Amino acid sequence: MKKSVLTRYRVMAYVTGVLLILLCLGMIGKYLLDMSGAETFTSVIGIAHGWLYVLYLVFAFDLGTKAKWSIGKLAWLLLAGTIPTAAFFVERKATRELEPLVTDDTAPAEA
């Protein structure tokens, strides 16, 4: 598997995870603390998380299929972007498992 496949998944896992945490904090500010500006914040972060989660799904599916993971493991990888902080833990576990299988993208092709 190419290193770029793992790298783009890792980037999107962190982006999705951070946005989901921000969204949860915004919801707390909006509904529990009745903070001014929280409604706009949650709207913007919610839209960003939603669109970037779709990109995360594409990259996670690509990673899972190239790693030839089972449906259950792939489902957990895909759902990790919907559970606050889960994306960080799943990303670390996936990276530890797949790093030995990664090949360098810049290595010259053998003739």
DRENMARGU-634207 format. One record per residue: residue in one letter; z, x negated, y negated of N, C-alpha, C in turn. Coordinates in steps of 0.02 Angstrom, whole numbers, plus 50000, padded with zeros to 5 digits. Layout:
> res,n.c3,n.c1,n.c2,ca.c3,ca.c1,ca.c2,c.c3,c.c1,c.c2
> A,Z,X,Y,Z,X,Y,Z,X,Y $
...
This chain:
> res,n.c3,n.c1,n.c2,ca.c3,ca.c1,ca.c2,c.c3,c.c1,c.c2
> M,50000,49957,50059,50000,50000,50000,50000,49955,49938 $
> K,49963,49976,49887,49959,49937,49826,50023,49945,49785 $
> K,50039,49892,49749,50098,49892,49707,50093,49945,49652 $
> S,50033,49958,49627,50025,50006,49573,50046,50077,49594 $
> V,50036,50094,49658,50056,50160,49683,50132,50169,49676 $
> L,50169,50118,49697,50242,50121,49692,50265,50117,49619 $
> T,50233,50076,49579,50253,50068,49509,50244,50132,49470 $
> R,50187,50165,49477,50178,50226,49438,50224,50282,49461 $
> Y,50241,50284,49526,50290,50332,49549,50358,50317,49518 $
> R,50377,50253,49518,50443,50234,49491,50448,50251,49417 $
> V,50396,50238,49378,50397,50254,49307,50405,50329,49297 $
> M,50367,50368,49333,50372,50441,49325,50438,50468,49350 $
> A,50467,50437,49401,50533,50459,49425,50585,50450,49370 $
> Y,50584,50393,49336,50632,50381,49283,50619,50426,49223 $
> V,50557,50434,49204,50540,50478,49147,50562,50550,49162 $
> T,50545,50574,49221,50564,50642,49240,50640,50650,49244 $
> G,50674,50601,49271,50747,50603,49276,50781,50605,49209 $
> V,50758,50562,49163,50788,50560,49096,50775,50625,49059 $
> L,50714,50651,49063,50699,50714,49029,50740,50772,49057 $
> L,50751,50771,49122,50791,50825,49152,50864,50822,49130 $
> I,50890,50761,49124,50959,50754,49099,50962,50777,49026 $
> L,50913,50758,48986,50912,50780,48916,50906,50856,48912 $
> L,50866,50885,48957,50859,50958,48958,50925,50992,48975 $
> C,50961,50965,49023,51027,50993,49041,51076,50988,48983 $
> L,51076,50930,48949,51119,50922,48891,51100,50971,48835 $
> G,51035,50981,48826,51012,51029,48776,51033,51100,48793 $
> M,51030,51117,48857,51052,51184,48878,51126,51194,48866 $
> I,51165,51142,48879,51237,51147,48866,51249,51156,48791 $
> G,51212,51118,48751,51219,51125,48678,51197,51193,48654 $
> K,51144,51220,48684,51117,51284,48662,51161,51343,48684 $
> Y,51181,51344,48747,51216,51404,48773,51292,51399,48771 $
> L,51320,51340,48782,51393,51335,48783,51422,51316,48715 $
> L,51389,51271,48680,51416,51247,48617,51385,51280,48556 $
> D,51333,51320,48566,51298,51355,48513,51280,51308,48455 $
> M,51250,51251,48472,51233,51200,48423,51169,51218,48385 $
> S,51168,51202,48322,51109,51213,48281,51055,51162,48301 $
> G,50994,51184,48310,50940,51140,48329,50931,51130,48404 $
> A,50978,51154,48442,50975,51145,48515,50918,51186,48545 $
> E,50903,51242,48515,50849,51284,48542,50781,51249,48537 $
> T,50768,51218,48480,50706,51180,48471,50705,51120,48517 $
> F,50761,51085,48522,50766,51027,48566,50751,51046,48638 $
> T,50782,51098,48663,50770,51118,48733,50699,51142,48743 $
> S,50670,51173,48693,50601,51195,48700,50553,51135,48706 $
> V,50561,51086,48663,50518,51027,48665,50529,50987,48729 $
> I,50591,50974,48746,50606,50935,48807,50585,50973,48869 $
> G,50594,51038,48870,50574,51079,48927,50499,51076,48940 $
> I,50460,51081,48886,50388,51077,48893,50367,51008,48916 $
> A,50396,50956,48887,50380,50887,48906,50398,50875,48980 $
> H,50457,50897,49000,50477,50888,49070,50430,50926,49117 $
> G,50412,50986,49098,50368,51026,49141,50301,50993,49153 $
> W,50269,50969,49100,50204,50937,49108,50209,50870,49143 $
> L,50260,50832,49126,50268,50766,49158,50291,50773,49231 $
> Y,50325,50827,49247,50344,50839,49316,50282,50850,49359 $
> V,50232,50883,49332,50169,50892,49368,50137,50824,49384 $
> L,50138,50779,49335,50113,50711,49347,50156,50675,49398 $
> Y,50222,50684,49394,50267,50656,49444,50250,50681,49514 $
> L,50235,50745,49520,50217,50773,49585,50155,50740,49614 $
> V,50105,50729,49571,50043,50697,49594,50058,50626,49619 $
> F,50096,50587,49580,50111,50519,49600,50157,50515,49660 $
> A,50205,50560,49664,50251,50561,49722,50214,50581,49786 $
> F,50169,50630,49780,50129,50650,49838,50084,50593,49861 $
> D,50054,50559,49813,50011,50502,49829,50052,50448,49866 $
> L,50111,50433,49840,50154,50383,49872,50174,50405,49942 $
> G,50197,50467,49949,50219,50491,50014,50165,50493,50066 $
> T,50105,50512,50046,50050,50514,50095,50027,50444,50114 $
> K,50026,50398,50067,50007,50329,50083,50059,50294,50125 $
> A,50123,50315,50117,50177,50287,50158,50181,50322,50226 $
> K,50141,50376,50235,50140,50415,50297,50209,50442,50315 $
> W,50242,50471,50264,50307,50501,50274,50301,50570,50303 $
> S,50355,50592,50336,50356,50660,50364,50358,50712,50308 $
> I,50345,50774,50327,50345,50829,50277,50414,50836,50244 $
> G,50466,50830,50283,50534,50836,50255,50550,50783,50204 $
> K,50532,50721,50220,50545,50666,50175,50502,50673,50112 $
> L,50440,50694,50120,50395,50705,50064,50421,50762,50020 $
> A,50445,50815,50050,50473,50872,50012,50533,50849,49970 $
> W,50576,50809,49999,50635,50784,49962,50612,50741,49904 $
> L,50560,50700,49914,50533,50659,49861,50506,50702,49804 $
> L,50471,50756,49822,50442,50800,49772,50495,50841,49734 $
> L,50547,50863,49769,50599,50904,49738,50649,50863,49696 $
> A,50649,50798,49705,50698,50756,49670,50691,50762,49594 $
> G,50632,50779,49569,50622,50786,49498,50649,50851,49469 $
> T,50678,50894,49511,50705,50957,49487,50781,50959,49488 $
> I,50812,50908,49517,50885,50904,49522,50909,50848,49477 $
> P,50952,50864,49427,50974,50811,49381,51003,50751,49419 $
> T,50981,50693,49401,51000,50626,49428,50972,50612,49498 $
> A,50946,50661,49534,50921,50648,49601,50861,50601,49601 $
> A,50820,50605,49550,50760,50563,49546,50778,50489,49547 $
> F,50835,50472,49516,50855,50402,49514,50875,50376,49584 $
> F,50913,50417,49620,50935,50396,49687,50878,50395,49737 $
> V,50835,50445,49734,50778,50448,49780,50729,50391,49765 $
> E,50720,50375,49701,50675,50320,49683,50701,50254,49710 $
> R,50766,50242,49705,50794,50179,49731,50785,50175,49806 $
> K,50798,50230,49841,50792,50230,49914,50719,50219,49934 $
> A,50673,50252,49901,50602,50245,49917,50579,50174,49903 $
> T,50600,50145,49847,50580,50077,49830,50606,50027,49881 $
> R,50669,50034,49901,50697,49988,49952,50658,49992,50017 $
> E,50638,50052,50035,50602,50062,50098,50530,50036,50095 $
> L,50498,50045,50037,50427,50030,50033,50410,49961,50005 $
> E,50457,49929,49971,50442,49864,49941,50416,49812,49991 $
> P,50442,49809,50052,50414,49760,50100,50342,49776,50119 $
> L,50319,49837,50110,50251,49856,50130,50200,49850,50073 $
> V,50224,49832,50014,50181,49830,49955,50139,49766,49955 $
> T,50075,49774,49937,50031,49716,49929,50016,49707,49856 $
> D,50000,49646,49837,49985,49630,49767,49916,49657,49748 $
> D,49913,49693,49691,49849,49722,49668,49800,49668,49646 $
> T,49826,49612,49622,49782,49560,49593,49758,49509,49644 $
> A,49779,49515,49706,49758,49467,49757,49682,49474,49768 $
> P,49647,49418,49773,49574,49422,49783,49558,49450,49852 $
> A,49505,49489,49855,49484,49518,49919,49454,49464,49962 $
> E,49473,49466,50026,49448,49416,50073,49378,49436,50095 $
> A,49336,49385,50103,49266,49398,50123,49259,49405,50197 $
